[in-house]
Amino acid sequence: MGNLTKDELIAKRTQLETELNEVQEKLSNQTYSVDLENISNLKSLLKQIDKSYTWNIKNAAFVINLYDNLNNTKIAIQKSKDESFVVELKSLDLNTLYKVLTNIEGTGIESAKTFTRLLTNVGKQITDAMNQMAEANKEIQEGHVALAELDAAIDELTLIKNGSAEEVEADEITQ
């Protein structure tokens, strides 16, 4: 970290942490557009979640939230007679949708055909939205790496200041 003092490093860390919190807040409220193309795809998606997804205690609340949000969107689209079937999903719902679709299990050929048609129709849009979300999360990841580097530099200066810095030979680490 160059020739910065411990206080300067702490100030830099505090500033970075504040900036990261702001970015995380923004990303938590950001929505990602998924064009489901038609009401049939939306209904099929809801049916697959309801009938073919095996939930567990770890994800039940997330799946319920996703289903309710998609169902509310379906109702709103039907009431407005909107021709657009673009669904806006927050990152949590988008991530849940991706996990649900990649873990659906079914039986029977008709069920497999229905599911395959659904994935063919909307899979690319979901993947594109996931890629957008991943790109947005890179900034957060890079910020956390920078925070860790600042923490290490602060710890190093603290050890040096306290006179307890100790040199360790490479062979001592591997033993």
C-alpha angles and dihedrals in degrees: 000000000000119000098329119140122237091256091051090050091049091050090048090049092049091050092048092048091052091050092048092050090053092050092047090050091050092048093048089060097039117110129212122214119233116182107212088184098215144014090257091064091048092050091045091050091051091048092050091050092047100042108023108034120092107212127194137197091272095058108021095103092048092050092048090050092049092048093048092048092049092045091050089050090051091051092048092050092049093049094048093042085223116177091212119088096186110138119203111216129185116227094263093054093042091051091047091049091052092049092047094050093047092050104042115129126194146164131226134039096261091054090049091049092049092049094046091050090050093051091046091052100044108011095096093051091051091047091049091051091048090052090051090051092048091051091051091050092055090076089055092048092050090049092053090051089052090049090052091051091050091048090052092049091048091049091049092052090047091053092047092047092050091049092236098113108129128192115231122197118229093242090055090060094054096050 
